[in-house]
Amino acid sequence: MAPKIAATALGVTQHYENFPVGSWLVPRRLRPAFSAIYRFARYADDVADEGDAAAELRMAELARMHATVEGQSSHPVVTALMPFIEHHDLDRTHLHELLSAFEQDVRGGRFHDFAALLDYCTRSANPVGALVLGLFGCGNDANRRHSDAICSALQLINFLQDLAPDWRRGRLYLPLAELDAAGLGESDIAAAVAVGQAPARLRALIAMQARRAQELLGSGAPLLSAVPARLGLELRAVMAGARRVLAKLESGGFDPIARRPVLGWSDALPLLRFWVAPAGEARQ
């Protein structure tokens, strides 16, 4: 594997994150497992995204991770995670699902419609939520449905936020059929990224996607009161970050190309309002 990928993929702290991961709200006894799951997902994501390695090398590294999950190879990131998977009796299928999404990224696929995009979310984001519920011993069917809604919403928000950098990587996480219905094509995305500004029709499409993500996020809100208190507080923080990003996207005219909505210290008070308000109530 290319040295540049190996170097960046293990550097968890160098990545900008909108949503808190593994904070003090996670019980001390679960933090090592929580961190190991995150490192696995972060590393695999970086294999797909970072550096300049050829696609076949990236796919080979992901295949090695698949094999190590099944005990058929050796990979340090996976090997560090597997004792926690076994100790907490977590479903290793979720690890394969994550890897399959990152393999799809390497192949540079497109998404015909929103159903195809959601299918990607079920593999790129929802498994992390399922694993966390498993760690906390609350992975029943109802909680899984609500967790899936939250995780998919977070993923969709990231797609909107990262429209320009994803395009530069050869990725497009907007449904092609909806682009076409709006009178847009991939050439319009390329032109918008080139000039650093989205045209009105693209902003309208992004606004529609943002509303869809907001509704999906809100539909998962019952999970907050159905899980242990500390996990519920952690989820409030995650959802506060997501809702604040959506608010900043709206205030920027739904143009993440001209102004990518990111969180900083200036967002502390709005985040606090989102955190203490019931999901969906706070607006700014």
DONUBA-484231 format. One record per residue (C-alpha): residue number from 1; chain; x, y, z. Coordinates in Angstrom, 3 decimals, padded with zeros to 6 digits, m for minus. Example, Ala and Ser with C-alpha at 12.3 -4.5 7.8 and 13.67 -1.06 7.14 Angstrom:
<marlums>
{k=1&c=A&X=012.300&Y=m004.500&Z=007.800}
{k=2&c=A&X=013.670&Y=m001.060&Z=007.140}
</marlums>
This chain:
<marlums>
{k=1&c=A&X=000.000&Y=000.000&Z=000.000}
{k=2&c=A&X=001.222&Y=003.506&Z=m000.744}
{k=3&c=A&X=003.108&Y=005.032&Z=002.219}
{k=4&c=A&X=001.080&Y=008.245&Z=002.010}
{k=5&c=A&X=m002.158&Y=006.345&Z=002.585}
{k=6&c=A&X=m000.694&Y=004.377&Z=005.475}
{k=7&c=A&X=000.545&Y=007.553&Z=007.137}
{k=8&c=A&X=m002.670&Y=009.541&Z=006.819}
{k=9&c=A&X=m005.077&Y=006.718&Z=007.537}
{k=10&c=A&X=m003.785&Y=006.150&Z=011.060}
{k=11&c=A&X=m003.863&Y=009.849&Z=011.956}
{k=12&c=A&X=m007.341&Y=010.065&Z=013.448}
{k=13&c=A&X=m006.787&Y=013.436&Z=015.136}
{k=14&c=A&X=m005.824&Y=015.240&Z=011.947}
{k=15&c=A&X=m009.343&Y=015.039&Z=010.498}
{k=16&c=A&X=m011.904&Y=017.778&Z=010.828}
{k=17&c=A&X=m015.083&Y=016.368&Z=012.350}
{k=18&c=A&X=m018.449&Y=018.111&Z=012.642}
{k=19&c=A&X=m019.835&Y=015.636&Z=015.098}
{k=20&c=A&X=m018.209&Y=014.655&Z=018.415}
{k=21&c=A&X=m016.842&Y=011.138&Z=018.551}
{k=22&c=A&X=m016.104&Y=009.213&Z=021.736}
{k=23&c=A&X=m016.423&Y=012.097&Z=024.214}
{k=24&c=A&X=m016.343&Y=011.908&Z=028.006}
{k=25&c=A&X=m020.049&Y=011.051&Z=027.843}
{k=26&c=A&X=m019.103&Y=007.519&Z=026.768}
{k=27&c=A&X=m018.564&Y=005.408&Z=029.922}
{k=28&c=A&X=m014.880&Y=004.764&Z=030.621}
{k=29&c=A&X=m015.327&Y=001.010&Z=030.296}
{k=30&c=A&X=m016.609&Y=001.402&Z=026.729}
{k=31&c=A&X=m014.172&Y=004.035&Z=025.468}
{k=32&c=A&X=m011.490&Y=001.610&Z=024.219}
{k=33&c=A&X=m014.068&Y=m000.309&Z=022.159}
{k=34&c=A&X=m015.690&Y=002.926&Z=020.969}
{k=35&c=A&X=m012.308&Y=004.268&Z=019.845}
{k=36&c=A&X=m011.350&Y=001.017&Z=018.128}
{k=37&c=A&X=m014.579&Y=001.043&Z=016.104}
{k=38&c=A&X=m013.971&Y=004.652&Z=015.106}
{k=39&c=A&X=m010.361&Y=003.950&Z=014.081}
{k=40&c=A&X=m011.518&Y=001.052&Z=011.934}
{k=41&c=A&X=m014.092&Y=003.200&Z=010.131}
{k=42&c=A&X=m011.739&Y=006.188&Z=009.855}
{k=43&c=A&X=m008.878&Y=004.091&Z=008.510}
{k=44&c=A&X=m011.030&Y=002.353&Z=005.912}
{k=45&c=A&X=m012.513&Y=005.678&Z=004.834}
{k=46&c=A&X=m009.017&Y=007.118&Z=004.442}
{k=47&c=A&X=m007.908&Y=004.121&Z=002.400}
{k=48&c=A&X=m010.682&Y=005.007&Z=m000.041}
{k=49&c=A&X=m010.086&Y=008.781&Z=000.035}
{k=50&c=A&X=m006.582&Y=009.847&Z=000.958}
{k=51&c=A&X=m003.271&Y=009.867&Z=m000.871}
{k=52&c=A&X=m002.529&Y=009.076&Z=m004.486}
{k=53&c=A&X=m002.445&Y=005.278&Z=m004.558}
{k=54&c=A&X=m003.938&Y=003.423&Z=m007.496}
{k=55&c=A&X=m007.430&Y=001.989&Z=m007.110}
{k=56&c=A&X=m006.188&Y=m001.590&Z=m007.173}
{k=57&c=A&X=m003.939&Y=m000.929&Z=m004.164}
{k=58&c=A&X=m006.807&Y=000.618&Z=m002.241}
{k=59&c=A&X=m009.065&Y=m002.330&Z=m003.049}
{k=60&c=A&X=m006.347&Y=m004.756&Z=m001.982}
{k=61&c=A&X=m006.028&Y=m003.030&Z=001.383}
{k=62&c=A&X=m009.782&Y=m003.143&Z=001.935}
{k=63&c=A&X=m009.796&Y=m006.822&Z=000.934}
{k=64&c=A&X=m007.094&Y=m007.454&Z=003.529}
{k=65&c=A&X=m009.328&Y=m005.823&Z=006.142}
{k=66&c=A&X=m012.274&Y=m008.008&Z=005.084}
{k=67&c=A&X=m010.077&Y=m011.087&Z=005.409}
{k=68&c=A&X=m008.795&Y=m010.088&Z=008.841}
{k=69&c=A&X=m012.367&Y=m009.668&Z=010.119}
{k=70&c=A&X=m012.809&Y=m013.347&Z=009.252}
{k=71&c=A&X=m009.466&Y=m014.354&Z=010.775}
{k=72&c=A&X=m007.934&Y=m015.123&Z=007.388}
{k=73&c=A&X=m005.277&Y=m012.413&Z=007.335}
{k=74&c=A&X=m003.592&Y=m009.867&Z=009.590}
{k=75&c=A&X=m004.195&Y=m006.132&Z=009.709}
{k=76&c=A&X=m003.246&Y=m004.007&Z=012.749}
{k=77&c=A&X=m006.354&Y=m001.797&Z=012.774}
{k=78&c=A&X=m008.711&Y=m004.756&Z=012.423}
{k=79&c=A&X=m006.750&Y=m006.958&Z=014.819}
{k=80&c=A&X=m006.986&Y=m004.241&Z=017.488}
{k=81&c=A&X=m010.767&Y=m004.108&Z=017.065}
{k=82&c=A&X=m011.698&Y=m007.785&Z=016.992}
{k=83&c=A&X=m011.299&Y=m008.519&Z=020.750}
{k=84&c=A&X=m013.910&Y=m005.835&Z=021.428}
{k=85&c=A&X=m016.214&Y=m007.289&Z=018.767}
{k=86&c=A&X=m015.969&Y=m010.686&Z=020.452}
{k=87&c=A&X=m016.160&Y=m009.414&Z=024.038}
{k=88&c=A&X=m019.319&Y=m007.393&Z=023.388}
{k=89&c=A&X=m020.813&Y=m010.003&Z=021.038}
{k=90&c=A&X=m021.143&Y=m007.503&Z=018.195}
{k=91&c=A&X=m022.160&Y=m008.530&Z=014.694}
{k=92&c=A&X=m019.052&Y=m008.492&Z=012.492}
{k=93&c=A&X=m021.319&Y=m008.211&Z=009.430}
{k=94&c=A&X=m021.419&Y=m004.475&Z=010.188}
{k=95&c=A&X=m017.677&Y=m004.285&Z=009.569}
{k=96&c=A&X=m018.062&Y=m005.896&Z=006.149}
{k=97&c=A&X=m020.881&Y=m003.464&Z=005.347}
{k=98&c=A&X=m018.642&Y=m000.494&Z=006.113}
{k=99&c=A&X=m015.857&Y=m001.896&Z=003.971}
{k=100&c=A&X=m018.251&Y=m002.505&Z=001.079}
{k=101&c=A&X=m019.250&Y=001.177&Z=001.110}
{k=102&c=A&X=m015.628&Y=002.279&Z=000.960}
{k=103&c=A&X=m015.022&Y=m000.154&Z=m001.884}
{k=104&c=A&X=m017.882&Y=001.532&Z=m003.712}
{k=105&c=A&X=m016.127&Y=004.860&Z=m003.155}
{k=106&c=A&X=m012.947&Y=003.516&Z=m004.730}
{k=107&c=A&X=m014.913&Y=002.384&Z=m007.764}
{k=108&c=A&X=m016.256&Y=005.936&Z=m008.053}
{k=109&c=A&X=m019.858&Y=004.935&Z=m008.534}
{k=110&c=A&X=m022.787&Y=007.254&Z=m009.013}
{k=111&c=A&X=m026.289&Y=007.059&Z=m007.543}
{k=112&c=A&X=m029.237&Y=006.971&Z=m009.913}
{k=113&c=A&X=m031.878&Y=007.920&Z=m007.373}
{k=114&c=A&X=m032.345&Y=008.671&Z=m003.695}
{k=115&c=A&X=m033.029&Y=005.007&Z=m002.906}
{k=116&c=A&X=m029.571&Y=004.108&Z=m004.219}
{k=117&c=A&X=m028.024&Y=006.879&Z=m002.143}
{k=118&c=A&X=m029.821&Y=005.652&Z=000.974}
{k=119&c=A&X=m028.597&Y=002.128&Z=000.269}
{k=120&c=A&X=m025.063&Y=003.491&Z=000.380}
{k=121&c=A&X=m025.847&Y=005.160&Z=003.728}
{k=122&c=A&X=m027.066&Y=001.830&Z=005.131}
{k=123&c=A&X=m023.529&Y=000.562&Z=004.601}
{k=124&c=A&X=m021.374&Y=003.655&Z=005.095}
{k=125&c=A&X=m023.018&Y=005.090&Z=008.234}
{k=126&c=A&X=m025.752&Y=002.941&Z=009.756}
{k=127&c=A&X=m023.422&Y=000.085&Z=010.795}
{k=128&c=A&X=m021.534&Y=002.438&Z=013.121}
{k=129&c=A&X=m024.762&Y=003.282&Z=014.916}
{k=130&c=A&X=m025.647&Y=m000.401&Z=015.159}
{k=131&c=A&X=m022.261&Y=m001.202&Z=016.681}
{k=132&c=A&X=m022.579&Y=001.594&Z=019.238}
{k=133&c=A&X=m026.046&Y=000.409&Z=020.245}
{k=134&c=A&X=m024.573&Y=m003.040&Z=020.656}
{k=135&c=A&X=m021.854&Y=m001.697&Z=022.947}
{k=136&c=A&X=m024.493&Y=m000.091&Z=025.147}
{k=137&c=A&X=m026.674&Y=m003.216&Z=025.100}
{k=138&c=A&X=m029.690&Y=m001.477&Z=023.579}
{k=139&c=A&X=m029.748&Y=m002.680&Z=019.985}
{k=140&c=A&X=m033.406&Y=m003.657&Z=019.740}
{k=141&c=A&X=m035.363&Y=m003.260&Z=016.503}
{k=142&c=A&X=m036.979&Y=000.071&Z=017.366}
{k=143&c=A&X=m033.684&Y=001.593&Z=018.445}
{k=144&c=A&X=m032.019&Y=000.312&Z=015.299}
{k=145&c=A&X=m034.644&Y=001.978&Z=013.095}
{k=146&c=A&X=m034.170&Y=005.308&Z=014.824}
{k=147&c=A&X=m030.395&Y=004.964&Z=014.837}
{k=148&c=A&X=m030.434&Y=004.193&Z=011.119}
{k=149&c=A&X=m032.436&Y=007.367&Z=010.488}
{k=150&c=A&X=m029.971&Y=009.500&Z=012.450}
{k=151&c=A&X=m026.895&Y=007.914&Z=010.884}
{k=152&c=A&X=m028.240&Y=008.208&Z=007.349}
{k=153&c=A&X=m029.155&Y=011.846&Z=007.990}
{k=154&c=A&X=m025.656&Y=012.592&Z=009.261}
{k=155&c=A&X=m024.199&Y=011.003&Z=006.147}
{k=156&c=A&X=m026.479&Y=012.996&Z=003.852}
{k=157&c=A&X=m025.512&Y=016.210&Z=005.637}
{k=158&c=A&X=m021.847&Y=015.401&Z=005.142}
{k=159&c=A&X=m022.508&Y=014.850&Z=001.438}
{k=160&c=A&X=m023.990&Y=018.332&Z=001.130}
{k=161&c=A&X=m021.255&Y=019.921&Z=003.188}
{k=162&c=A&X=m018.496&Y=018.249&Z=001.170}
{k=163&c=A&X=m019.985&Y=018.620&Z=m002.293}
{k=164&c=A&X=m016.954&Y=020.433&Z=m003.704}
{k=165&c=A&X=m014.141&Y=018.351&Z=m002.122}
{k=166&c=A&X=m015.999&Y=015.147&Z=m002.976}
{k=167&c=A&X=m016.329&Y=016.271&Z=m006.590}
{k=168&c=A&X=m012.573&Y=016.878&Z=m006.738}
{k=169&c=A&X=m012.102&Y=013.269&Z=m005.577}
{k=170&c=A&X=m014.334&Y=012.056&Z=m008.394}
{k=171&c=A&X=m017.367&Y=011.533&Z=m006.150}
{k=172&c=A&X=m020.902&Y=012.823&Z=m006.534}
{k=173&c=A&X=m023.439&Y=012.097&Z=m003.805}
{k=174&c=A&X=m026.469&Y=013.682&Z=m005.419}
{k=175&c=A&X=m029.084&Y=011.480&Z=m007.136}
{k=176&c=A&X=m028.544&Y=011.702&Z=m010.875}
{k=177&c=A&X=m032.268&Y=011.450&Z=m011.640}
{k=178&c=A&X=m032.948&Y=014.444&Z=m009.409}
{k=179&c=A&X=m030.118&Y=016.395&Z=m011.021}
{k=180&c=A&X=m031.672&Y=015.653&Z=m014.396}
{k=181&c=A&X=m035.146&Y=016.661&Z=m013.205}
{k=182&c=A&X=m033.675&Y=019.994&Z=m012.100}
{k=183&c=A&X=m032.206&Y=020.524&Z=m015.557}
{k=184&c=A&X=m028.689&Y=019.867&Z=m014.328}
{k=185&c=A&X=m025.913&Y=017.446&Z=m015.189}
{k=186&c=A&X=m022.461&Y=016.576&Z=m013.975}
{k=187&c=A&X=m021.006&Y=019.276&Z=m016.199}
{k=188&c=A&X=m022.938&Y=021.827&Z=m014.146}
{k=189&c=A&X=m021.367&Y=020.512&Z=m010.938}
{k=190&c=A&X=m017.939&Y=020.736&Z=m012.535}
{k=191&c=A&X=m018.590&Y=024.313&Z=m013.647}
{k=192&c=A&X=m019.881&Y=025.338&Z=m010.219}
{k=193&c=A&X=m016.833&Y=023.919&Z=m008.457}
{k=194&c=A&X=m014.558&Y=025.590&Z=m011.010}
{k=195&c=A&X=m016.039&Y=029.055&Z=m010.419}
{k=196&c=A&X=m016.602&Y=028.508&Z=m006.692}
{k=197&c=A&X=m020.325&Y=029.170&Z=m006.695}
{k=198&c=A&X=m023.479&Y=027.103&Z=m007.200}
{k=199&c=A&X=m026.136&Y=028.307&Z=m009.658}
{k=200&c=A&X=m029.700&Y=028.861&Z=m008.486}
{k=201&c=A&X=m031.022&Y=025.514&Z=m009.716}
{k=202&c=A&X=m028.283&Y=023.631&Z=m007.888}
{k=203&c=A&X=m028.902&Y=025.607&Z=m004.696}
{k=204&c=A&X=m032.590&Y=024.699&Z=m004.936}
{k=205&c=A&X=m031.709&Y=021.022&Z=m005.262}
{k=206&c=A&X=m029.329&Y=021.251&Z=m002.301}
{k=207&c=A&X=m032.090&Y=022.922&Z=m000.266}
{k=208&c=A&X=m034.393&Y=020.011&Z=m001.042}
{k=209&c=A&X=m031.729&Y=017.515&Z=000.022}
{k=210&c=A&X=m031.143&Y=019.478&Z=003.237}
{k=211&c=A&X=m034.848&Y=019.396&Z=004.107}
{k=212&c=A&X=m034.884&Y=015.672&Z=003.460}
{k=213&c=A&X=m031.918&Y=015.175&Z=005.793}
{k=214&c=A&X=m033.540&Y=017.367&Z=008.457}
{k=215&c=A&X=m036.726&Y=015.302&Z=008.352}
{k=216&c=A&X=m034.784&Y=012.054&Z=008.547}
{k=217&c=A&X=m032.761&Y=013.364&Z=011.483}
{k=218&c=A&X=m035.934&Y=014.357&Z=013.313}
{k=219&c=A&X=m037.506&Y=010.956&Z=012.711}
{k=220&c=A&X=m034.706&Y=009.378&Z=014.732}
{k=221&c=A&X=m035.253&Y=011.647&Z=017.746}
{k=222&c=A&X=m037.149&Y=009.014&Z=019.824}
{k=223&c=A&X=m033.814&Y=007.222&Z=020.210}
{k=224&c=A&X=m032.601&Y=009.960&Z=022.585}
{k=225&c=A&X=m034.952&Y=008.874&Z=025.359}
{k=226&c=A&X=m034.766&Y=005.147&Z=024.610}
{k=227&c=A&X=m031.048&Y=004.619&Z=025.285}
{k=228&c=A&X=m028.951&Y=004.937&Z=028.462}
{k=229&c=A&X=m028.702&Y=008.525&Z=029.673}
{k=230&c=A&X=m025.065&Y=009.098&Z=028.767}
{k=231&c=A&X=m025.551&Y=007.786&Z=025.258}
{k=232&c=A&X=m028.630&Y=009.972&Z=024.956}
{k=233&c=A&X=m026.553&Y=013.024&Z=025.875}
{k=234&c=A&X=m023.903&Y=012.022&Z=023.352}
{k=235&c=A&X=m026.564&Y=011.686&Z=020.679}
{k=236&c=A&X=m027.930&Y=015.120&Z=021.571}
{k=237&c=A&X=m024.452&Y=016.546&Z=020.959}
{k=238&c=A&X=m024.143&Y=014.759&Z=017.635}
{k=239&c=A&X=m027.575&Y=015.905&Z=016.496}
{k=240&c=A&X=m026.878&Y=019.455&Z=017.672}
{k=241&c=A&X=m023.823&Y=019.547&Z=015.422}
{k=242&c=A&X=m025.831&Y=018.224&Z=012.492}
{k=243&c=A&X=m028.641&Y=020.721&Z=012.950}
{k=244&c=A&X=m026.190&Y=023.595&Z=013.280}
{k=245&c=A&X=m024.488&Y=022.596&Z=010.015}
{k=246&c=A&X=m027.889&Y=022.568&Z=008.321}
{k=247&c=A&X=m028.633&Y=026.016&Z=009.734}
{k=248&c=A&X=m025.312&Y=027.351&Z=008.438}
{k=249&c=A&X=m025.969&Y=025.758&Z=005.069}
{k=250&c=A&X=m029.316&Y=027.578&Z=004.929}
{k=251&c=A&X=m027.836&Y=030.907&Z=006.029}
{k=252&c=A&X=m025.246&Y=030.543&Z=003.263}
{k=253&c=A&X=m027.978&Y=030.289&Z=000.642}
{k=254&c=A&X=m027.588&Y=026.507&Z=000.336}
{k=255&c=A&X=m024.302&Y=027.006&Z=m001.470}
{k=256&c=A&X=m021.649&Y=024.796&Z=000.176}
{k=257&c=A&X=m019.372&Y=025.389&Z=m002.806}
{k=258&c=A&X=m019.075&Y=029.114&Z=m002.095}
{k=259&c=A&X=m019.080&Y=028.672&Z=001.685}
{k=260&c=A&X=m018.600&Y=025.232&Z=003.169}
{k=261&c=A&X=m020.507&Y=025.097&Z=006.477}
{k=262&c=A&X=m018.080&Y=024.081&Z=009.207}
{k=263&c=A&X=m018.269&Y=024.362&Z=012.979}
{k=264&c=A&X=m015.970&Y=026.482&Z=015.120}
{k=265&c=A&X=m015.851&Y=028.262&Z=018.471}
{k=266&c=A&X=m018.323&Y=030.861&Z=017.249}
{k=267&c=A&X=m020.931&Y=028.104&Z=017.052}
{k=268&c=A&X=m020.726&Y=027.264&Z=020.768}
{k=269&c=A&X=m023.882&Y=029.128&Z=021.851}
{k=270&c=A&X=m026.032&Y=028.004&Z=018.911}
{k=271&c=A&X=m024.854&Y=024.450&Z=019.550}
{k=272&c=A&X=m025.838&Y=024.751&Z=023.189}
{k=273&c=A&X=m029.326&Y=025.871&Z=022.158}
{k=274&c=A&X=m029.623&Y=022.914&Z=019.804}
{k=275&c=A&X=m028.309&Y=020.583&Z=022.500}
{k=276&c=A&X=m030.801&Y=021.578&Z=025.192}
{k=277&c=A&X=m033.825&Y=021.945&Z=022.875}
{k=278&c=A&X=m035.896&Y=018.909&Z=021.916}
{k=279&c=A&X=m034.878&Y=017.647&Z=018.488}
{k=280&c=A&X=m036.275&Y=019.826&Z=015.733}
{k=281&c=A&X=m037.229&Y=022.837&Z=017.877}
{k=282&c=A&X=m034.143&Y=025.069&Z=017.623}
{k=283&c=A&X=m033.765&Y=026.836&Z=014.311}
{k=284&c=A&X=m030.570&Y=028.928&Z=014.433}
</marlums>
